[in-house]
Amino acid sequence: MKPIRILAPHFKDAVQLQWSGKKPLPLFPPLPIRTLEQYGSRPSAHLYWGENLDVLEALLPKYANTIDLIYIDPPFDSSGQYTKKISLYGEKPRKENSFEQIQYSDLWKEEAYLQFMFERLLIFREFLSERGSLYLHCDMNRSHKLRVILDEVFGAKNCLNHLIWGYKTGGIPQKYGFSKKHDDILLYVKGREPIFNPTRQKSYAASLPEPHTTSGKKLGVLRDPECDLCHNGSPGQKYRNVRCRDVWSDIPTIFRNDAQRVYYPTQKPEGLLQRIVETSSEPNSLVMDAFSGSGTCVTVASKLHRRAIGIDSNLEAILTTRGRLRRSNIACSIHTTCQTFDHSSPNSFRSIAPLNRPINPSDRYRYPDIKPTPRKKDDIHCQFDIKRRTLFFKGINSPKLQQQFPKNRDPKRLVQSITLDFSGVAGIFMNPILDQPRQTQTITGTYPIPEHAKTVRIRVIDLLCNVFECMLAVPHEG
């Protein structure tokens, strides 16, 4: 297959980082994108399940030069594997009631990692509007080399800030060195007049005059109503609201009992993304996160009335983001470039492809015989009560989960979501019933059947992100 275009850096006179195998990005004819689910008539958030370069190539003709903000939290090349505790729904994951599943591996050869990032930074620039900004979230492992690559792609003069996000958790050294308590966020812009709405932060100083004094009023000194650490009613510290600095130590990371926690590794706090989104976009701006993960960027952007695009190759990430959006009553849609779901046969049952991720173009050459795994009809168990117009979910056949949790007698605890579509329309699940509880709850398992429904399409996703899908005829009374 011949490329239709080659993307190369615009700033060839910049200092360049060289590695074995460095080459520009060939763009191939885009893969078709299919819509899996849609909630609302005009979704403001679009989620894409697929390898992000495949999705980006497919979206480029539509979104080139239109996106005001791209935030990415890509792999850090941390030489680690990021896991999620898999436990029965209805309780918090704990060591004694769970097992770990790898969400993604962050193990790279240096040349492969640099080429991976180089290719994606080249195509990100094509998406940005002339007022657009890119925020690249990284850490000390690769921030110095990524900055040289960004200088080559965006131009060194278009680096607005090297931001530091400091926090108080993690990063304890084994023997030597200081505790690693910050991430780097590299901010680059495309044009000379980017969107930039200065935000403000509290600047504490004990030496400030009292708020009620003349000098205090002149300087705009304020005081927190209560000391957060004292818990004895003592007055808080004195501060001024100042323009945000490039060291952000006022945004805490997510703690164990945080209400926004979704049990996804590498989840970032909403406060961090709120500052970024408010600063570098405006209402109705297009915001993109091509390493969507837990979906914080997409969720925050949608809450702030931006249009959002989220991309991830991990189905768990897409489902987590969908749940956050729907719990906030945000209209969204899910699309894919993978070939996992086959809607050509209404009674077909499909699971995730054997690779346990979407199929991408290179897989078609490496694995020419790869196909979705067919499932037997008895893998989803439902019961209809026509007199009460109700469908009861009775369980799924998931041998691995049944082996991991042999004492479990409630099939609802093995399921993270169930989607039902009574419309009778093939293809997209259009405004379906979605039952996707939080980790500490379970699906209801009982669903009303619309009066004139003749069929129901059911999509069940278990704790391991195995997908069960079928279409059943709704029996009629008499």
C-alpha positions as CSV (number, residue, x, y, z in Angstrom):
1,M,0.0,0.0,0.0
2,K,1.4,3.4,-1.1
3,P,1.2,6.4,1.3
4,I,-1.0,9.3,0.1
5,R,1.2,11.9,1.9
6,I,4.4,12.2,3.9
7,L,4.5,14.3,7.1
8,A,7.9,15.8,7.9
9,P,8.9,18.5,10.4
10,H,8.3,22.1,9.4
11,F,11.4,23.5,11.2
12,K,14.3,21.7,9.6
13,D,16.8,24.3,10.8
14,A,16.1,23.3,14.4
15,V,18.4,21.3,16.5
16,Q,17.4,17.7,15.8
17,L,17.5,14.6,17.8
18,Q,18.7,11.5,15.9
19,W,17.9,7.9,16.6
20,S,18.2,4.6,14.6
21,G,15.2,4.3,12.3
22,K,14.1,7.9,12.4
23,K,11.8,8.7,9.5
24,P,8.9,11.0,8.6
25,L,5.3,9.8,8.9
26,P,3.7,8.2,5.9
27,L,-0.1,8.8,5.8
28,F,-2.1,5.9,4.3
29,P,-5.7,5.8,3.1
30,P,-7.8,6.0,6.2
31,L,-9.6,3.0,7.7
32,P,-13.4,3.2,7.8
33,I,-14.8,4.3,11.1
34,R,-18.0,2.7,12.3
35,T,-20.3,4.0,15.0
36,L,-21.1,1.5,17.8
37,E,-23.2,3.6,20.2
38,Q,-24.8,7.0,20.3
39,Y,-26.5,8.8,23.2
40,G,-28.4,11.9,22.3
41,S,-29.2,13.4,18.9
42,R,-26.2,15.7,18.8
43,P,-23.3,14.2,20.9
44,S,-20.7,16.8,22.1
45,A,-18.2,14.1,23.0
46,H,-16.9,11.4,20.6
47,L,-14.9,8.4,21.7
48,Y,-12.8,6.4,19.3
49,W,-11.7,2.9,20.2
50,G,-8.6,2.0,18.1
51,E,-4.9,2.5,17.7
52,N,-4.6,6.3,17.9
53,L,-2.5,6.7,14.7
54,D,-5.2,4.8,12.7
55,V,-7.9,6.9,14.2
56,L,-6.0,10.2,13.7
57,E,-5.4,9.4,10.0
58,A,-9.1,8.7,9.6
59,L,-10.1,11.9,11.3
60,L,-7.6,14.2,9.7
61,P,-9.6,15.0,6.5
62,K,-12.5,16.2,8.7
63,Y,-10.6,18.0,11.6
64,A,-7.4,19.4,10.0
65,N,-6.7,22.9,11.4
66,T,-9.8,22.9,13.6
67,I,-8.8,21.8,17.1
68,D,-8.0,24.5,19.6
69,L,-6.5,22.2,22.3
70,I,-4.8,18.9,22.3
71,Y,-3.8,17.4,25.7
72,I,-1.9,14.1,25.7
73,D,-0.8,11.9,28.6
74,P,1.1,9.3,26.6
75,P,3.3,6.5,27.8
76,F,6.2,7.8,29.9
77,D,8.7,5.1,28.9
78,S,8.7,4.2,32.6
79,S,9.8,0.6,32.2
80,G,6.7,-0.5,34.0
81,Q,3.4,-2.2,33.5
82,Y,0.2,-0.5,34.6
83,T,-2.4,-2.8,36.1
84,K,-5.9,-2.6,37.3
85,K,-7.3,-4.6,40.2
86,I,-10.2,-6.8,39.0
87,S,-12.7,-7.5,41.7
88,L,-16.4,-8.3,41.8
89,Y,-18.6,-5.2,41.4
90,G,-20.5,-4.2,44.5
91,E,-17.3,-3.5,46.6
92,K,-14.1,-1.6,46.5
93,P,-11.1,-3.5,45.0
94,R,-8.8,-4.8,47.8
95,K,-5.8,-7.1,47.6
96,E,-7.7,-10.0,49.2
97,N,-10.7,-9.9,46.9
98,S,-9.1,-9.1,43.5
99,F,-6.5,-10.0,40.9
100,E,-4.5,-7.8,38.6
101,Q,-5.0,-7.3,34.9
102,I,-2.4,-5.4,32.8
103,Q,-4.0,-2.4,31.2
104,Y,-1.0,-1.4,29.2
105,S,2.8,-2.0,29.1
106,D,5.2,0.9,29.2
107,L,8.3,-1.1,28.1
108,W,10.1,0.3,25.1
109,K,13.4,0.3,23.3
110,E,14.4,4.0,23.2
111,E,14.4,4.2,19.4
112,A,10.9,2.8,19.2
113,Y,9.6,5.1,21.8
114,L,11.1,8.3,20.2
115,Q,9.7,7.2,16.7
116,F,6.3,6.5,18.2
117,M,6.1,10.0,19.7
118,F,7.7,11.7,16.7
119,E,5.0,10.3,14.4
120,R,2.1,11.4,16.6
121,L,3.5,14.9,17.2
122,L,3.8,15.4,13.5
123,I,0.1,14.6,12.9
124,F,-1.1,16.5,16.0
125,R,0.3,19.7,14.5
126,E,-1.9,19.1,11.4
127,F,-5.0,19.0,13.6
128,L,-4.3,22.3,15.5
129,S,-6.0,25.5,14.5
130,E,-3.9,28.6,14.1
131,R,-4.9,29.5,17.7
132,G,-4.3,25.9,18.9
133,S,-2.1,24.6,21.8
134,L,-0.6,21.2,22.6
135,Y,0.0,20.1,26.2
136,L,2.3,17.1,26.4
137,H,2.3,15.5,29.9
138,C,5.5,13.6,30.7
139,D,8.1,13.2,33.4
140,M,11.9,13.3,33.8
141,N,12.4,10.0,31.9
142,R,11.9,11.6,28.5
143,S,10.9,15.3,28.9
144,H,14.3,16.5,27.7
145,K,14.2,14.5,24.5
146,L,10.6,15.1,23.8
147,R,11.3,18.9,24.1
148,V,13.9,18.6,21.4
149,I,11.5,16.7,19.1
150,L,8.8,19.3,19.8
151,D,11.2,22.1,18.9
152,E,11.7,20.3,15.5
153,V,8.0,19.8,14.9
154,F,6.5,23.1,16.3
155,G,9.6,25.4,16.4
156,A,11.5,26.3,19.5
157,K,10.0,29.8,19.6
158,N,6.5,28.2,19.9
159,C,7.3,26.8,23.3
160,L,5.2,28.8,25.7
161,N,6.0,27.0,28.9
162,H,7.7,24.1,30.5
163,L,5.1,23.5,33.3
164,I,5.8,21.7,36.6
165,W,2.9,19.9,38.3
166,G,4.0,19.1,41.8
167,Y,2.2,16.7,44.2
168,K,2.8,15.0,47.5
169,T,2.3,11.3,46.7
170,G,4.6,8.6,45.3
171,G,8.1,9.1,44.0
172,I,10.1,7.8,47.0
173,P,13.7,6.8,46.0
174,Q,15.1,3.4,47.1
175,K,18.4,4.8,48.4
176,Y,19.9,7.8,46.6
177,G,18.3,10.9,45.2
178,F,15.5,13.2,46.1
179,S,11.9,12.1,46.1
180,K,10.3,12.5,42.6
181,K,7.3,14.6,43.3
182,H,6.4,16.3,40.0
183,D,5.4,15.8,36.4
184,D,6.4,17.9,33.4
185,I,3.8,19.4,31.0
186,L,5.3,20.9,27.8
187,L,3.1,23.6,26.3
188,Y,3.6,24.4,22.6
189,V,1.4,26.5,20.3
190,K,1.0,26.5,16.5
191,G,0.5,30.2,15.7
192,R,1.4,33.7,17.0
193,E,-2.0,34.4,18.7
194,P,-3.1,31.3,20.6
195,I,-6.1,31.1,22.8
196,F,-4.8,31.9,26.3
197,N,-7.2,32.9,29.1
198,P,-5.0,33.6,32.1
199,T,-6.2,31.7,35.2
200,R,-5.3,32.6,38.8
201,Q,-4.1,30.7,41.8
202,K,-3.6,31.4,45.5
203,S,-0.2,32.6,46.5
204,Y,0.3,32.1,50.2
205,A,2.8,34.2,52.3
206,A,2.8,34.6,56.1
207,S,4.5,38.1,55.6
208,L,1.4,39.6,53.8
209,P,-0.4,42.3,55.7
210,E,-3.7,41.5,57.3
211,P,-6.7,41.6,54.9
212,H,-8.5,44.4,56.8
213,T,-5.6,46.8,56.8
214,T,-5.1,49.5,54.2
215,S,-2.1,47.9,52.6
216,G,-3.8,44.5,52.8
217,K,-6.8,45.8,50.9
218,K,-4.6,47.6,48.4
219,L,-2.7,44.3,47.7
220,G,-5.9,42.3,47.6
221,V,-4.9,40.1,50.5
222,L,-7.4,37.4,51.6
223,R,-7.5,34.7,54.2
224,D,-8.8,31.1,54.1
225,P,-11.8,30.9,56.4
226,E,-10.3,27.9,58.3
227,C,-6.9,26.2,58.6
228,D,-7.1,23.0,56.6
229,L,-4.5,21.2,58.7
230,C,-5.5,22.4,62.2
231,H,-9.2,21.2,62.3
232,N,-9.7,23.3,65.4
233,G,-11.4,26.4,64.0
234,S,-8.2,28.4,63.6
235,P,-8.2,31.0,60.9
236,G,-6.5,30.0,57.6
237,Q,-3.5,31.4,55.9
238,K,-3.1,34.7,54.1
239,Y,-2.9,34.7,50.3
240,R,-3.3,36.8,47.2
241,N,-4.9,35.7,43.9
242,V,-2.1,35.9,41.3
243,R,-1.7,35.0,37.7
244,C,-1.0,31.3,37.4
245,R,2.7,30.5,37.5
246,D,4.5,27.7,35.7
247,V,4.9,25.6,38.9
248,W,1.5,24.1,39.9
249,S,1.7,22.8,43.4
250,D,-1.9,23.8,44.3
251,I,-3.6,20.9,42.5
252,P,-3.6,17.7,44.5
253,T,-3.4,14.3,42.9
254,I,-6.1,11.7,43.4
255,F,-6.1,10.0,46.8
256,R,-7.5,6.6,47.8
257,N,-10.9,7.8,48.9
258,D,-11.3,10.6,46.4
259,A,-14.9,10.9,45.0
260,Q,-13.6,11.3,41.4
261,R,-11.6,8.1,41.5
262,V,-12.5,5.5,38.9
263,Y,-9.9,2.9,39.7
264,Y,-8.0,3.4,36.4
265,P,-4.2,3.5,36.5
266,T,-2.6,6.9,35.7
267,Q,-5.9,8.8,36.3
268,K,-5.3,12.6,36.5
269,P,-7.4,14.9,38.7
270,E,-10.1,17.0,37.2
271,G,-8.6,20.2,38.7
272,L,-5.5,19.8,36.5
273,L,-7.4,19.4,33.3
274,Q,-9.9,22.2,34.3
275,R,-7.0,24.7,34.5
276,I,-5.6,23.5,31.1
277,V,-9.0,23.5,29.3
278,E,-10.1,26.9,30.7
279,T,-6.7,28.5,29.8
280,S,-6.3,27.2,26.2
281,S,-9.8,26.8,24.8
282,E,-13.2,28.6,24.7
283,P,-16.8,27.4,24.9
284,N,-17.6,25.3,21.8
285,S,-13.8,24.8,21.1
286,L,-12.7,21.4,19.9
287,V,-10.6,19.6,22.4
288,M,-8.7,16.3,21.7
289,D,-7.1,13.7,23.9
290,A,-5.5,11.0,21.8
291,F,-4.4,8.9,24.9
292,S,-7.7,9.2,26.7
293,G,-7.1,6.8,29.5
294,S,-9.5,7.4,32.3
295,G,-11.2,10.1,30.3
296,T,-10.5,13.1,32.6
297,C,-9.8,15.5,29.8
298,V,-12.8,14.6,27.7
299,T,-15.1,14.7,30.8
300,V,-13.8,18.1,32.0
301,A,-13.9,19.6,28.5
302,S,-17.5,18.4,28.1
303,K,-18.6,19.8,31.5
304,L,-17.1,23.2,30.4
305,H,-19.2,23.2,27.2
306,R,-16.4,22.2,24.8
307,R,-16.7,19.6,22.1
308,A,-14.4,16.7,22.8
309,I,-12.7,13.9,21.0
310,G,-11.1,11.0,23.0
311,I,-9.1,8.2,21.5
312,D,-7.7,5.0,23.1
313,S,-6.7,1.5,22.0
314,N,-7.8,0.1,25.4
315,L,-11.5,-0.8,25.5
316,E,-11.4,-0.4,29.3
317,A,-10.5,3.3,28.8
318,I,-13.4,3.9,26.4
319,L,-15.9,2.3,28.8
320,T,-14.6,4.2,31.8
321,T,-14.9,7.5,29.9
322,R,-18.4,6.5,28.6
323,G,-19.5,5.9,32.2
324,R,-18.2,9.3,33.4
325,L,-19.9,11.1,30.6
326,R,-23.2,9.4,31.0
327,R,-23.2,9.9,34.8
328,S,-22.8,13.6,34.0
329,N,-25.7,13.4,31.4
330,I,-23.4,14.3,28.6
331,A,-24.4,13.2,25.1
332,C,-21.7,11.1,23.5
333,S,-20.9,8.5,20.9
334,I,-18.5,5.6,20.5
335,H,-16.8,4.7,17.2
336,T,-14.2,2.2,16.2
337,T,-11.7,1.3,13.5
338,C,-11.4,-2.3,14.7
339,Q,-13.2,-5.3,13.3
340,T,-14.4,-6.8,16.6
341,F,-18.1,-6.3,16.1
342,D,-19.9,-7.9,13.2
343,H,-23.4,-6.5,12.6
344,S,-24.0,-8.4,9.3
345,S,-25.6,-11.3,11.2
346,P,-28.2,-10.3,13.7
347,N,-27.8,-13.4,15.8
348,S,-24.0,-13.3,15.8
349,F,-22.0,-13.4,19.1
350,R,-18.6,-11.7,19.1
351,S,-15.9,-11.2,21.6
352,I,-12.7,-9.1,21.5
353,A,-10.3,-10.2,18.8
354,P,-7.6,-12.7,20.0
355,L,-5.0,-9.9,20.1
356,N,-7.1,-8.3,23.0
357,R,-7.1,-5.0,21.2
358,P,-8.5,-3.4,18.0
359,I,-7.1,-4.8,14.8
360,N,-4.9,-2.2,13.0
361,P,-3.6,-2.2,9.4
362,S,-0.3,-3.9,10.2
363,D,-2.1,-6.8,11.8
364,R,-3.8,-7.5,8.5
365,Y,-0.4,-8.4,7.0
366,R,1.1,-10.1,10.1
367,Y,-2.1,-12.0,11.0
368,P,-4.1,-12.5,7.7
369,D,-6.4,-15.1,9.3
370,I,-7.3,-13.1,12.4
371,K,-11.0,-12.9,13.0
372,P,-13.3,-12.1,15.9
373,T,-14.0,-15.1,18.1
374,P,-17.5,-16.5,17.7
375,R,-19.4,-17.3,20.8
376,K,-22.1,-19.9,21.5
377,K,-25.7,-18.7,21.9
378,D,-25.9,-19.8,25.5
379,D,-23.2,-17.4,26.6
380,I,-25.8,-14.7,27.5
381,H,-28.7,-15.8,29.7
382,C,-31.9,-13.6,29.8
383,Q,-35.5,-14.2,30.8
384,F,-38.5,-12.4,29.6
385,D,-41.6,-11.6,31.6
386,I,-44.1,-10.4,29.0
387,K,-47.0,-9.8,31.4
388,R,-44.8,-7.3,33.3
389,R,-43.0,-6.2,30.1
390,T,-39.6,-6.9,31.8
391,L,-36.3,-8.4,30.7
392,F,-34.2,-10.1,33.4
393,F,-30.5,-10.6,33.0
394,K,-29.5,-14.0,34.3
395,G,-25.8,-14.2,33.6
396,I,-23.0,-14.8,31.1
397,N,-20.6,-17.7,30.5
398,S,-17.2,-16.3,31.5
399,P,-15.1,-19.3,32.6
400,K,-12.1,-17.3,33.7
401,L,-14.1,-15.1,36.0
402,Q,-16.0,-18.1,37.3
403,Q,-12.6,-19.7,38.1
404,Q,-11.3,-16.5,39.8
405,F,-14.4,-16.1,41.9
406,P,-15.7,-19.6,42.5
407,K,-17.9,-18.5,45.5
408,N,-19.7,-15.8,43.7
409,R,-23.4,-16.6,43.2
410,D,-24.6,-13.3,41.8
411,P,-23.9,-13.0,38.0
412,K,-24.5,-9.3,38.1
413,R,-21.2,-8.8,40.0
414,L,-19.3,-10.2,37.0
415,V,-20.6,-7.5,34.7
416,Q,-19.3,-3.9,34.4
417,S,-22.0,-2.8,31.9
418,I,-25.0,-3.9,29.9
419,T,-26.5,-2.0,26.9
420,L,-29.9,-2.8,25.4
421,D,-31.4,-1.5,22.2
422,F,-35.1,-2.2,21.5
423,S,-35.2,0.0,18.4
424,G,-35.0,-2.8,15.9
425,V,-32.5,-0.8,13.8
426,A,-29.4,-2.8,12.8
427,G,-25.9,-1.4,13.3
428,I,-25.7,1.4,15.8
429,F,-27.0,1.2,19.3
430,M,-29.1,4.4,19.1
431,N,-30.0,5.9,22.5
432,P,-29.9,2.5,24.2
433,I,-30.5,1.7,27.8
434,L,-27.1,1.8,29.5
435,D,-26.6,0.2,32.9
436,Q,-23.0,1.0,33.9
437,P,-22.7,1.4,37.7
438,R,-19.7,2.5,39.7
439,Q,-17.3,-0.2,41.0
440,T,-19.1,-0.3,44.4
441,Q,-22.5,-1.0,42.8
442,T,-23.9,-3.7,40.5
443,I,-26.1,-3.5,37.4
444,T,-29.8,-3.7,38.2
445,G,-30.4,-6.7,36.0
446,T,-34.0,-5.8,35.4
447,Y,-35.1,-3.7,32.4
448,P,-38.4,-2.5,31.1
449,I,-39.4,-3.7,27.6
450,P,-41.0,-0.9,25.4
451,E,-44.6,-1.6,24.4
452,H,-44.0,-2.3,20.7
453,A,-40.5,-3.8,20.8
454,K,-40.1,-6.9,18.6
455,T,-36.3,-7.4,19.2
456,V,-33.7,-6.5,21.7
457,R,-30.0,-6.2,21.0
458,I,-27.8,-6.9,24.0
459,R,-24.2,-6.0,24.6
460,V,-22.7,-7.2,27.9
461,I,-19.1,-6.4,28.9
462,D,-17.6,-8.4,31.8
463,L,-14.9,-7.4,34.3
464,L,-12.2,-8.5,31.9
465,C,-13.7,-6.4,29.0
466,N,-14.8,-9.4,27.1
467,V,-17.7,-8.4,24.9
468,F,-20.8,-10.5,24.5
469,E,-23.4,-9.4,22.0
470,C,-26.6,-10.8,20.5
471,M,-30.0,-10.0,19.2
472,L,-33.1,-11.8,20.6
473,A,-36.7,-11.8,19.6
474,V,-39.1,-10.4,22.2
475,P,-41.8,-13.0,22.8
476,H,-45.4,-11.7,22.8
477,E,-48.2,-12.6,25.2
478,G,-50.5,-15.3,24.1
